[in-house]
């Protein structure tokens, strides 16, 4: 072909197609959520910015640009410029991240597939001149390269293309700009993927070591004689009648965790450790610092995924300070199983801790700060126990996702004696669907079983009424004790706001379930407050200097 044109099949083969790189189309929604809005599980090498993980609609383009600036190669790659009329091979010489455009020139040799025969190379050059050689990234399909250098570039552009074609709507910026765009717009539009999707970790549990032996792994780059003597006395010498354990030494904590089998223990000695990978913990192990958290610092640098990724049945982490940098996901995610975090410090960058559906998380005597999203994000159907922690200087302190789908239970939450302060938004925020507001109107029928709902919706109750409600819940669950309060008006208010909302959520979900069963001809024997099992307890928490107050709700 003298004009340099190429058949459609030839040019299509040059483009980096999803099937050639293992990116199936059906994976895109889940991948997008992580790539642009930092909530779940693919693009493990992508990392981005010092920008909040939550953003307003007006900030989406800036947020996306900063994400792309971290992951895109700025030049040297080829792409197929794909429009409804033609496909032409171009070479990228620069990227204008702020405008989400690439600066391009025609590739040599000139290859073009057009539905219009008059589209010559001269016409294409003229068209590029009119566009100042700047093309939207959405119109570019990265050409496959055996080196793999441009794989991340191709995946990121594919995410951007999917987002602007399928998620973004022109009227989004016209809506209220106060709340996080992901919560308000993206989650509802991707709800099938976001809440039906569960991570399949690439790291599988090893189980018990073939020999049946459990090993203690000691992490220390160097060790003084005095520290070794103390360690031997305190932790390594077996108690009378106890079996001796094999001891292995490691210079970094990541290699120690990767060497663990079920039941192993990792002891991290004082020091500042820098890691570049993810702590993927799939077995029930103990990871403990030997000393004070400020003396045992594990810092994550480099592009990467979650800092600590937990899928083990019973994981215990204690006495360590985790410092997160250059992050994609939160500092710790509990996907399933139970994870206990005690006497730790979490210096976050994006979201802090995420507790996924069906997972259990216990956090005691720890300090969490710096999350540009929520400090702790609690998903439906999870169990979360927070006791004597500080959660501060985050965008939101705690974000509770409560959805009325019949397949998801509300999260079971215990919050006792936490100090939640200096967060940009609310201390605690509950995200729930608009169906709540309809149910609240129906609930105001004067019946005794809806008393808790009336307290929540009929105006501001006095302190005595709030205390009575809290005592009722304590009696109902049998799992709480009263804590002395120096200033009831300060502490009770925030705690009871959360209690009221969770009672409302539990009761309303029960009403929906009862109605659905009734439509099927099935009656439900017990639908009172005590049968709801809405939470363990919320008491004694202090809320101070949070930008929007101690508690808020958001309807989507």
ZIMO-V727132 format. One record per residue. N is the residue number from 1. RES is the residue in one small letter. D_CENTER is the distance of its C-alpha to the mean C-alpha in Angstrom with 2 decimals. Layout:
[[N,RES,D_CENTER] [N,RES,D_CENTER]]
//
This chain:
[[1,x,51.81] [2,x,53.41] [3,x,51.02] [4,x,48.12] [5,x,46.47] [6,x,44.60] [7,x,44.14] [8,x,40.87] [9,x,40.23] [10,x,40.78] [11,x,38.45] [12,x,35.72] [13,x,36.00] [14,x,35.49] [15,x,32.13] [16,x,29.05] [17,x,28.43] [18,x,25.25] [19,x,27.34] [20,x,28.70] [21,x,25.42] [22,x,23.74] [23,x,21.42] [24,x,22.37] [25,x,22.26] [26,x,20.62] [27,x,17.50] [28,x,17.03] [29,x,15.03] [30,x,12.15] [31,x,12.59] [32,x,12.92] [33,x,9.64] [34,x,8.19] [35,x,11.44] [36,x,11.85] [37,x,8.90] [38,x,6.00] [39,x,3.78] [40,x,5.82] [41,x,8.80] [42,x,11.84] [43,x,13.74] [44,x,13.38] [45,x,15.73] [46,x,14.37] [47,x,13.62] [48,x,14.21] [49,x,15.66] [50,x,16.05] [51,x,15.07] [52,x,12.62] [53,x,9.24] [54,x,10.65] [55,x,14.13] [56,x,17.27] [57,x,19.09] [58,x,21.67] [59,x,19.26] [60,x,17.77] [61,x,20.51] [62,x,20.31] [63,x,16.55] [64,x,17.24] [65,x,20.25] [66,x,18.56] [67,x,16.06] [68,x,19.20] [69,x,21.18] [70,x,19.04] [71,x,19.26] [72,x,22.52] [73,x,25.91] [74,x,28.04] [75,x,31.18] [76,x,33.14] [77,x,31.57] [78,x,33.24] [79,x,32.06] [80,x,33.67] [81,x,34.01] [82,x,33.66] [83,x,35.19] [84,x,36.97] [85,x,40.27] [86,x,39.87] [87,x,37.88] [88,x,38.80] [89,x,37.77] [90,x,36.76] [91,x,35.80] [92,x,33.16] [93,x,34.60] [94,x,31.99] [95,x,28.81] [96,x,28.66] [97,x,24.94] [98,x,25.42] [99,x,27.29] [100,x,25.18] [101,x,28.51] [102,x,30.16] [103,x,33.71] [104,x,35.64] [105,x,39.13] [106,x,40.80] [107,x,40.51] [108,x,43.67] [109,x,45.12] [110,x,44.58] [111,x,42.93] [112,x,42.60] [113,x,42.46] [114,x,43.58] [115,x,44.77] [116,x,47.33] [117,x,50.00] [118,x,50.77] [119,x,47.47] [120,x,49.03] [121,x,47.63] [122,x,49.42] [123,x,47.78] [124,x,44.33] [125,x,45.10] [126,x,46.28] [127,x,43.13] [128,x,40.96] [129,x,43.24] [130,x,42.73] [131,x,38.96] [132,x,39.50] [133,x,37.89] [134,x,34.41] [135,x,32.46] [136,x,29.12] [137,x,26.50] [138,x,25.95] [139,x,29.54] [140,x,29.26] [141,x,28.73] [142,x,28.50] [143,x,31.38] [144,x,30.74] [145,x,31.59] [146,x,32.34] [147,x,31.16] [148,x,27.47] [149,x,27.21] [150,x,26.11] [151,x,23.70] [152,x,20.64] [153,x,22.54] [154,x,23.30] [155,x,19.80] [156,x,18.49] [157,x,21.49] [158,x,21.02] [159,x,17.54] [160,x,19.20] [161,x,22.11] [162,x,20.17] [163,x,18.33] [164,x,21.62] [165,x,23.62] [166,x,21.58] [167,x,19.06] [168,x,20.61] [169,x,23.69] [170,x,26.44] [171,x,26.48] [172,x,22.86] [173,x,24.04] [174,x,26.82] [175,x,24.65] [176,x,23.72] [177,x,21.66] [178,x,20.54] [179,x,17.11] [180,x,13.87] [181,x,14.83] [182,x,11.67] [183,x,12.13] [184,x,15.87] [185,x,16.52] [186,x,14.01] [187,x,12.49] [188,x,16.10] [189,x,17.39] [190,x,15.06] [191,x,14.97] [192,x,16.71] [193,x,14.16] [194,x,10.93] [195,x,12.28] [196,x,14.86] [197,x,12.86] [198,x,12.26] [199,x,11.55] [200,x,14.95] [201,x,14.70] [202,x,17.48] [203,x,18.39] [204,x,20.66] [205,x,21.99] [206,x,25.38] [207,x,26.87] [208,x,29.98] [209,x,31.77] [210,x,34.80] [211,x,37.17] [212,x,35.58] [213,x,35.33] [214,x,32.48] [215,x,32.07] [216,x,31.16] [217,x,29.54] [218,x,30.43] [219,x,28.61] [220,x,30.78] [221,x,31.89] [222,x,35.18] [223,x,36.64] [224,x,39.61] [225,x,42.17] [226,x,41.58] [227,x,37.85] [228,x,38.79] [229,x,41.39] [230,x,39.00] [231,x,36.35] [232,x,39.06] [233,x,40.35] [234,x,37.14] [235,x,34.92] [236,x,36.70] [237,x,40.10] [238,x,40.15] [239,x,41.44] [240,x,44.83] [241,x,44.61] [242,x,41.11] [243,x,40.75] [244,x,40.28] [245,x,37.04] [246,x,36.80] [247,x,35.21] [248,x,33.50] [249,x,32.87] [250,x,30.13] [251,x,29.78] [252,x,25.97] [253,x,23.30] [254,x,21.51] [255,x,24.81] [256,x,25.40] [257,x,22.22] [258,x,22.95] [259,x,26.44] [260,x,25.52] [261,x,26.60] [262,x,26.21] [263,x,27.47] [264,x,27.56] [265,x,27.03] [266,x,25.85] [267,x,27.52] [268,x,26.50] [269,x,29.43] [270,x,29.38] [271,x,28.46] [272,x,25.99] [273,x,24.22] [274,x,22.49] [275,x,20.38] [276,x,19.19] [277,x,17.32] [278,x,14.54] [279,x,15.56] [280,x,15.24] [281,x,16.83] [282,x,18.15] [283,x,21.26] [284,x,22.13] [285,x,22.89] [286,x,23.30] [287,x,22.11] [288,x,24.10] [289,x,25.37] [290,x,29.12] [291,x,29.65] [292,x,27.81] [293,x,24.15] [294,x,25.41] [295,x,27.67] [296,x,25.12] [297,x,22.58] [298,x,20.25] [299,x,19.03] [300,x,16.85] [301,x,18.33] [302,x,18.56] [303,x,16.38] [304,x,13.83] [305,x,10.59] [306,x,8.62] [307,x,11.31] [308,x,11.72] [309,x,10.86] [310,x,12.73] [311,x,14.53] [312,x,17.90] [313,x,19.91] [314,x,20.58] [315,x,19.09] [316,x,20.35] [317,x,19.38] [318,x,21.68] [319,x,23.37] [320,x,21.19] [321,x,19.75] [322,x,16.68] [323,x,16.65] [324,x,13.98] [325,x,15.35] [326,x,14.88] [327,x,11.18] [328,x,9.05] [329,x,5.66] [330,x,5.37] [331,x,8.73] [332,x,8.47] [333,x,6.94] [334,x,9.73] [335,x,10.22] [336,x,13.77] [337,x,16.68] [338,x,17.07] [339,x,15.92] [340,x,18.01] [341,x,17.41] [342,x,20.67] [343,x,22.27] [344,x,19.52] [345,x,18.44] [346,x,14.95] [347,x,15.40] [348,x,12.05] [349,x,11.68] [350,x,8.43] [351,x,5.97] [352,x,7.80] [353,x,7.40] [354,x,5.33] [355,x,8.41] [356,x,8.65] [357,x,11.99] [358,x,15.03] [359,x,13.54] [360,x,15.25] [361,x,14.40] [362,x,17.21] [363,x,17.10] [364,x,20.59] [365,x,22.37] [366,x,19.50] [367,x,18.58] [368,x,15.20] [369,x,15.44] [370,x,14.69] [371,x,11.10] [372,x,11.50] [373,x,8.88] [374,x,8.99] [375,x,10.28] [376,x,9.22] [377,x,7.29] [378,x,9.63] [379,x,9.95] [380,x,13.56] [381,x,15.73] [382,x,14.12] [383,x,16.19] [384,x,15.34] [385,x,18.17] [386,x,18.14] [387,x,21.51] [388,x,23.12] [389,x,20.13] [390,x,19.81] [391,x,16.75] [392,x,17.78] [393,x,17.68] [394,x,14.17] [395,x,13.83] [396,x,13.48] [397,x,14.14] [398,x,12.58] [399,x,11.11] [400,x,12.45] [401,x,12.00] [402,x,15.50] [403,x,16.98] [404,x,20.58] [405,x,20.45] [406,x,22.99] [407,x,20.79] [408,x,18.21] [409,x,19.30] [410,x,18.15] [411,x,16.17] [412,x,18.71] [413,x,18.24] [414,x,20.50] [415,x,20.50] [416,x,23.63] [417,x,24.95] [418,x,21.82] [419,x,22.42] [420,x,19.91] [421,x,21.32] [422,x,21.35] [423,x,18.10] [424,x,18.46] [425,x,17.88] [426,x,18.24] [427,x,18.12] [428,x,16.61] [429,x,15.77] [430,x,15.99] [431,x,14.93] [432,x,17.50] [433,x,19.65] [434,x,23.03] [435,x,24.88] [436,x,24.64] [437,x,27.13] [438,x,29.58] [439,x,29.40] [440,x,30.01] [441,x,33.21] [442,x,34.36] [443,x,33.62] [444,x,36.08] [445,x,39.10] [446,x,40.46] [447,x,39.78] [448,x,39.18] [449,x,36.04] [450,x,34.31] [451,x,35.34] [452,x,31.83] [453,x,30.85] [454,x,33.96] [455,x,33.15] [456,x,29.82] [457,x,31.29] [458,x,34.86] [459,x,34.39] [460,x,33.90] [461,x,35.09] [462,x,36.98] [463,x,35.92] [464,x,38.19] [465,x,36.70] [466,x,33.18] [467,x,34.45] [468,x,36.15] [469,x,32.97] [470,x,31.11] [471,x,34.09] [472,x,34.15] [473,x,30.61] [474,x,31.51] [475,x,34.53] [476,x,32.73] [477,x,30.16] [478,x,32.48] [479,x,29.64] [480,x,29.83] [481,x,32.47] [482,x,33.53] [483,x,32.75] [484,x,35.28] [485,x,34.40] [486,x,36.24] [487,x,35.28] [488,x,34.41] [489,x,34.14] [490,x,31.35] [491,x,29.23] [492,x,29.97] [493,x,29.02] [494,x,25.27] [495,x,25.07] [496,x,27.14] [497,x,25.28] [498,x,22.20] [499,x,24.63] [500,x,26.32] [501,x,23.29] [502,x,22.14] [503,x,25.76] [504,x,25.90] [505,x,22.84] [506,x,24.33] [507,x,27.79] [508,x,26.87] [509,x,24.98] [510,x,28.11] [511,x,30.29] [512,x,28.55] [513,x,28.78] [514,x,32.38] [515,x,33.26] [516,x,31.92] [517,x,33.84] [518,x,36.87] [519,x,36.88] [520,x,37.06] [521,x,39.91] [522,x,37.99] [523,x,38.39] [524,x,36.06] [525,x,38.00] [526,x,35.95] [527,x,33.80] [528,x,34.16] [529,x,31.72] [530,x,31.92] [531,x,31.03] [532,x,27.61] [533,x,25.96] [534,x,23.54] [535,x,22.48] [536,x,23.99] [537,x,24.63] [538,x,23.74] [539,x,26.40] [540,x,27.37] [541,x,24.30] [542,x,25.25] [543,x,23.77] [544,x,25.17] [545,x,25.04] [546,x,21.88] [547,x,22.39] [548,x,22.40] [549,x,23.42] [550,x,22.31] [551,x,20.94] [552,x,20.27] [553,x,19.44] [554,x,18.29] [555,x,19.83] [556,x,18.81]]
//
